[in-house]
Amino acid sequence: MVEVAAAPEAGDDHLMCDPSVMEFGVVIPHNEIGTDPGAIKAFAQGAEELGAGHLMIYDHVLGALRDRPGGFKGPYDSDTAFHEPFVLYGFLAACTENVELVTSVMVLPQRQAALAAKQAAEVAMLSNNRFRLGVGIGWNKVEYDALGVPFGQKGARLEEQVVFMKRLWEEDAFSFDGEFHSMELASIFPRPSAPIPVSFGGSAPAALERCARLGDGWIPLGSPNDKSAACIDAMRSTREQLGLDMSNFAIHAQAQYAGGDPDRWRSHAEKWQALGCTHLSIATHNAGDTNVDGYLARIAEYRDAVAGIVQPVR
């Protein structure tokens, strides 16, 4: 493996404790990392050694053929690789020690809520409570159809799922009678020893209200612009009305290595910092062919460029 600089020591001047400094994290290059367990393990461990406080993984169960009857449009298709988040994180829980494992975002409404709660609980337990579940409604109707879940009412289904799953993680046997889910005097067991944080994606008004009311954080998809600022302001206002503050509410943005340089990366990070972002993850894929060593070198280059704005974790 190529030599890359380790994370700077915690005592370095530019890494003094500062609550406005965002946590440094890494997006797993899902469509390029391949299927070699050794490479996936080396990437995760290398990212952790470089100071990543979290790993982030995208989620899709299926991709559709673009020239299928009726056509298909979307950012991903049947030739784009995605690793299954729960299975992957069960593996990486054993390969890593401190890094948090984040989904961004799991398309929860197309999954069975009780089963997803069980799987999330298992990852949380195996990782010593290093799992954060990021959820959203998705966009690919092909997936919903294949998984036997109606595409409509995704938002309402998601909201009920989160309420149901949080109770499954925390309570003994109980009954639940919702619009989409029902259960009579049952529970999952074992359960995680600490609450599993749930973050939401989405920027529509209903999604932001749901996130502010039920979520432990927000995962924006866009840039640090006026639209993102308005989204954060809306969630802050909703939380204030509910008697909640933003002190433990994560705002978890992403940066792209592709097309960037140190000046652009730093400017982008500063803009997210000004909006109150708490976590910033660098995505190193879609930037040209490379291997694990190359991804880690890109991560180190980005980390060094945003030093003092984005905080590595030792």
N, C-alpha and C positions, 0 to 999 in steps of 0.2 A: 504493500500500500504506500502511495506517495506521502511524503512528509508534509503536513500542513501545520500551521501554528496552532498551538493549543489556546484555549480561552485565556484571556489575560487574568492575572491574579486579582482576587477581590480587593486587594489593597491599592490597585492602580488608581491614580488621581481621577481618570475619566470614568471610573466605575464606583464613585462614592454613592452611598445609598441616597436615592432620590425617588420619591413616589411618582414623579412624572415620567421616569424612565420606563420605557416599555420592555416587556419580557421578550427575549429573542427566541424564535422558534423556526421550525423547518417543515416545509411541505414534502411529503414523500412523493417522489416522481412516479406516480402510479402507472403511467402509460409507457414508461421507459425502463423502470428498474428491473423488469423481467421476472422470472419465476425461480431463479436459483436461491434457495434458502440462505446459502452462505453470503451471497451478495446483499440480500435484504438485511440480514443480521449485521453485516459489516457497515452498511449505510446507517442503520439506526444507532449502532454503537459509536460510529465515527461522528455522527451529528451530536450525540450526547457528550462526547469528549471535547467537541468544539464549543460547548457551552449552551447547546439548545435546551431551553426549559420545557419545550413541548415539541411533539411531532404531530402533524396534521395529515389526515387522509381523506380523499374525496370518495364518493359512493355512487355507484350505479350497478344494478343487478344485470341489466340487459342493455345492449345497444342494437339499433335497428339498421338494416341495409338501406342505404340511401336511394337505390334505384328500385325499391320494392314498389308494388302497385300502389298508386296514390302518392308516391314519393315520401321522403322523410327529410325534415330539416331540424338541425340542432347542432350544438357545439361538439357532441360526441356521437359516434356511430358504432356499428358492429365490429370495427377494426380497432377500437380504442380499448386498451386494457384497464381493468379496475380490479383491485384486490378487495375481497370481502372484509369489511372493517373489523367485525367481532373476531373472526378467525385470525386475521393478521395480528390484531392487538393481543390476543391470547398468546401468540407466538412471541411477540416483541416484549410482552410483560416479563417473560423469562430471560430475554436477551439484554434488557436494560435495567437500570437501577433507580434512576431519579427522574427521568424525563416523563412529562405528562403526555398521555395519549388522547388525542382529540379527533372527533369526526367532524368533517366540514363539507357538506352537511349530510347526515344520514337521511334518506328519504323515508321517514318513519311511517307515513300513512299507508304505504303499500306493504307494510309488515304487520304481523300479528303482535299486538301490544304486549300481551303476557309473555310471549316467547322472547320478544326483544328485551323486556324487562329482565328476564332470566339471564339472557346472554350478556347484557350490560352489567348485571350484578356479578357475573362470573369474571368478566374482565377487570372490574373494580377490585374484586377480592384477590385475583392472581397478581395484580399490579400494586397491591398495597395502597389502594385508593388513589391511583394516578390516572383515572379515566374521566374524561369530560365528554358528555354526549351532546354534540351539535346536531340539531334536527331542522328539517325543512320539508316543504311539500313537493318539491321536484317539479318537473315539467314534461316528462316523457310518458305519454299515455300508453305506449307500447309496453312498458314495464308494468304499469297498473293492470292492464288487460291480462298479461301473462301470469301475474300473481293473483288474479281473481279478486281484485279490489276495485270498486267503482272509482272512476277518475274524479267525479264530482264530489263536492263537500270535503275536499282535502283539508282545508283549514280547520273546519269544525272537528273533523276526525283527529287531526293532529293535537288540537287542544285537549280533547278528551283523553287521548292516549297519554299525554304527559301527566295529567292529573292522576290517571289510573296507575301509571308506572311508578310515580313517586310514592304512592301509597303502598304498592307492592314491595318497594325497596325498604320501607320503614315500618310496616305494620304486620302484626300477626294476622291470622285468618280473619277476613272481613267479607262483606258482600258489596257488590257494585252493580248498579243498574243505570247504565247510560244509554245514549242514543245509538252508539255503535258497539259498545262492549257491555257484557254482563258476566257476573261471577257470583256464586253463592258460597259463602263461608269457606274460602280457600286462601292460599298464600304461596309465595315462593319461599324456598328455604334451601340452602343458607342465604342470608341477606348480607349486603355490604355493611361494614362497621361504621361507615360515614356516608352522608348524603352524596349522591352522584350529581354534580353540577350539570344543568341542562342549559345550553345556549341555543338560540334560534337564528336562522337566516331569514332573509326576506326584507323588503323595504316598502311594501304596500301598507297603507294605514292600518288595516286590520292585523297584518303581521306584526307591525311595530307595537300596537296595543297589546297583542297577545304576548309578545316578548317582554315588554315592560312589566306586565302583570304576573306572568308565570315563570319567566326566565331568570337565569343567573348570569346571562350575558348575551351579546349580540355578535353575529358573524357577518359583517358587511361584505358584499361582493364587489362594490364599486371603488371609486377613488376617494381620496380625502378632499372632497369638494363641497360646494354649498348644499348639494342634495344630501350628502352624508351628514353634514352638520345639522340640517333640518331634521333628519331621522333621529339623531342623538337627542336633540332638543325635545322632540315629541315624546321620546321614551322617558326622558328626565321629568318632563311635566306630568306624564301619566303616573310615574312612580311617586312623585311628590304628592299627588292627589290621593294616592293609596297609602301614604305614610311610609314610603320606602325611599331610601337614598341610593346613590350611585357608588357608595364606598366599596362594596363587594361585587359590583356589576362589571363583568369583563366586556371589553370591546376588542374583538379579536380580528384584526385586519391582515391582509397579505400583501407581499411585494413580489415583483417578478424580476428575476435575474436577466431574462431575455430582453434585449433592447436597451439595457441600462448601462450606467457607468457610475463610479463613486459619487460624482456630484448629483446625478439624478436620483440615486438611491437615497442619499442623505436628505435632499430636498423633500422627497416623497415621505420619508420617515418623520421629518420635522413637521410636516403638515398633519400627519396622523397624530403626532404627539400633541399638537396644538388643539386638536379636537377631543383630547382626553382618552385616546386609544391606550389600552393596557397591554396588549400582546400584538406582536408583528411577526409574521412567518414568511420566510423567503422560499419561493418556488424556483427551483433550478432547472426544471425540465423545459422542453420546447425552446431550447437555446442552442441546439446543435448536438451532434453525436458526442457521447462521452461514456465513461464508466463510473463505478463507485468512487474511485479516486478523483475523477473529474468533478463529480457532484460535490464532494467534500471540499475540494479546492474552491469551487464557486461559493459554497457556504462561508468558508473562511474569508474569502475576498469581500463578500457582502458584510459579514460581521465586522470586519475591520473598518469598512467604509462608514458604518453607522455607529461606531463606538461612541458611547456617551449619550446616545439617543435611545438605542436599543440595548438592553442589558443581558449579556450572557449569564448563565447560571452555572455556578461551580458545584 
